[in-house]
Amino acid sequence: MRIRTTATVLTSTVVVSALALPGAAQAAQHPGATTPLGAFASAGFEPQDALGGTTFSDGVVNGGKDIVLGVTGKKAVPVTFSAFDKEGVALTQAFLWQGTDSSSTDTITGGLQSDDDPVCTESPAEDGWNYSCKTVFTIDPATAFKDDNGTAGTWKLFLGAYDLYANASYDDDVTRTHIKRAAKLTANASPEPVKKGKTITVTGKLSRANWTTGKYAGYSTQPVKLQFRKKGSSTYTTVKTVKTNSTGNLSTTVKATSDGYYRFAFAGTTTGSATATGDFIDVK
């Protein structure tokens, strides 16, 4: 499956009105294919095979941040990009994909059909037309990734367009983003209060979203930093690094030195980062 969206681009050029793009454009094939887009086929046009002159730039997915998904709830992921064409653009397309061949459904995993169309604003350039475009992919992990946690990782942004003469252009790697499984982390320091110089035990658990089960599960053998913030300070410092056990649990000891907060912090992998809420220890 692909995270995909298509839309027409409004333009003042009279050719667009002649196209009369039908609703079939919403299910158009990607411009790299040798068969024509449904919209142009039904309008009687014979597009060439990716011979258009549209160029794409400035692709940004989710504001440049990782897309971190839990097990429930839809996430709106904004996408912006720019396009330029000497002839003007009639149709644009965007989707996220994984794999080695953007035209093969066998190598495109994960995804969700988008209900939001790109909105493009055109402006005249010295030798053509510039377009500033934006759209939103609404991703629900409960449906988009329910069969494969392995879709977490790097995704590529595909952009395609047809100009006003039905010539196709596309770029299947305009920019990249990372879709990650959300993580949770807890911390508890005890005993409290504690005498200065005595041993404190800090326990916690690192868990991450399992898209196939719809639940969070312990994340095993992961490095996690134990950090301390002295009372009155705003800065945490790393005390040591420990690893989670086979069920994601953490346990380590330190000597009590002063009042302050202990927490665990996980940097993340194909799983998002997580930081536990600091737990206060009163040292007598």
N, C-alpha and C positions, 0 to 999 in steps of 0.2 A: 504494500500500500504506500501511497505517497501523500505527503502533506501538500495539498495542491489548491490553487485558486486561479481563476481566469477572469478576465473582464475586458470590455471594450474601453477604448480611450476616446473621449469626446474631443473633436477637433472641428475647426471651422472649414476645413477643406471639403469641398463638395463630394469628393470620392467616397467619404465615409457614409453619407446619406444613401449613396447608391448601393453600399454593401448590405444595408438593412440586416445587420447581424442578428440572427435568431437566438432563441434561448439555448439552442444546441451548443452554443459557444461555451457554456458552462462545463460541458463534458468533452471539450476539445482534446485531441491528441497533442502530445508535446511537439513543438516545431521541428525537432530534430528528425522526426520520422519521415519516411518517404511518402506516406499517404497524407492527403491534405487534411487540414483542420475541418471538423464538421461544419463550422460556420461558413467557411469559404466554399466548401463543396456544395452546400445547399444553396449558396448564392450564385453558383455557376462559375466560380473562379478555379483556376488550376495553379496552386502555389508551387513555386520551385522548391528544391530541397535545400533549405538553409542557405540560400544565396542572397539574403537580404543584407541591408547595410546598417541595421540597428546595432548599436554598441551599448553596453551596460557598465555602470560603475557605481561606486559609493554604496554597495549593498551592506546593510546593517540589519542583523537579526537580534531582536530582544534588547535593543540599545547597546549591543556589544557584550552583554552579560550572558553567562551560562543559563540554560533553561533547566531549572530544577523542579522535578515533579514528584509529588507524594503519591498516595494511592487513590485519593478521591479528589474531586473538585476540578473544574475546568480552568485552564490557564490561558489568558490572552497573550499572545506573543506578537508584538508589532514587527513589521518588516518594512524597511524603506529602501529605495534604490532610485537611480537615475538612468535615463535612456536618452539616446540621441539618434536621430535618423534624418538624412537629407530629404527623404520623401514624406516624412510624417508616419506616425504609428496608428494602426487601426485596432490592434488586439495585443494584449500582454498576458503573460502567464508566469506564475511563480510557484515553486514547491520546494520542499526540503527532501533530500534523498540520501541514502547510504548505498555503498557498494562500489563497483568498478565500472558500471555501464549505466548511464542514466536512462537509456532507452529500453533496458531490459527489466521487466518486473521481477525476474528471478533474483536480481541483486539489489532490489530496492526493498528494504525492510522497514516495518513500522509505518506509522503515518495516520493521517486523518483528513478527510475531506473538509475543506474550509467553506464556510457559508459567506465569507466576507470577500468582496471583490476589491481588487486594487483600484485606488482612486489616483489618477494621474493629472497633474496640472502642466499644461504645455506653455512654452514661451519661445518666441522666435530667436534663432541664433543667426550668425552671419551667413552660414551656408546650410541651414536646415532648421530642425526643431529640437529643443530640449524638453525633456519630461521629468518631472519630480513625482515619484510614485510612492504610495504607501498602501499597505494592506495589513490584515491581522489573521494569524493562524490561531484558532481556538483549539487547544489540545486537551483532551480528556484521557489521562493515563489508563483509566479503567476500561476504556474501549480501544484506544490507539495501540497500547503496548501490552494488552492482557495476555498475549501468547508468547512474549519473548522479552525477558529482562536484558538480553544481550543487545538490544537496540540502543542501550545507553552508550554514548560515545560521540564521535565526530559526525556531524551532518553537513551536507553541502547545499548551498542555495542555487537552484536552477532558475534562470530567467530566460524567457523566450518572447518573441514578438513577431507580428506580421506587419509589414508596412502597407501603405495604401494601395500598392499594386500586388498584394498577396505574396510578397517574397518573405520567406521565413529567416529569422536569425535567432540564435540561442547561445547561451554560455552556461554550461552546467556546473561551473565551480566559481561563481562570482565572489563568494565569501563562505566562510565556514562558521559553524556554531557547535556547541556541545550540549547535548541533552543528558541530564544526570538524574539519578535516583536520589530523592531527598533522604537525609539522615537525621537522626535524633540522638542526643547525648545527654546523659545525666551525671550528677556528681553528688556525693554525700561524704562529708568528713566527720569523723567521730574518734574518741568521745568528745563531748562538749558540755561543760567547760573542761579544759585540760591544763595540767600543770606544765610550766615551762620546762623544756628538755625531755618531756615524755613523748611517747610515740603516738602519732596520729595515723589512722587508717582511712584512706580515701577510696571509696568504691564508686562504681558507676556502670553504665551500659551504653554501648554504641549499637544502634539498630538502623536499618535502612529499608526503604520502600521495596516491597516485593510486588511487582506489577502483576505477576501471574496469580498470586493468591489474594491480592487486595489487602495485605496486611504488612506490618513492619516486622522484620526478623533480625536477630542478632548478626552483627558483621564481624566475622572471626579474623584473628591474626592481623589486625590493623594497628599501625603505630599511632599512638595518641599521646599528646603532651599534657603533663600535669603542670598547671600554672598557679602562681600565688600572687595575690595583691594585698599588700600591707594596708591595714586600716588607715584611712586618711590619704591614701594614694589613689591615683586613677589609672595606674599602669600595672598590667600583669607581666610577670617574668616567668620563664619556663624553668621548672625545678628538675624535671627528668622526663624521659619518654618511656612509655610502657606499651605493651601490646595487649589487645583484647584476646580472650581465650576462645575456645571453639564455639561458644554461644554468645560472644560479643561482650561478655562481662569484663570489668576492669577492677583491679585491686592492687594498691601499693601503699607503702608506709613512708612517713617523713617524721622528723623531729619537730616538736612544737617550739617555735621561737618567739612569735608575737601574734597579737590579734590580727586577723585578716581573713581573706576569702580564698578558697581553693576551688579550682574548676578543671575540667578536661577540655581539650580543644583538638579537633580532628581536621586536618588540612583538606581531605577529600581526594578522590581519584575519579573514576567514572561515576562515583557517588559524590553528591554535594558535600561541602564542608559543614561542620556542626560545632557549636560551642555550648557547653553546659552552663547553666546559671551558677554563679559562684556561691559556695556554701560557707557561711561565716563560722569561724572557730574563735572562741573566747579563751585566751591563754592567761592563766592566773600566775 
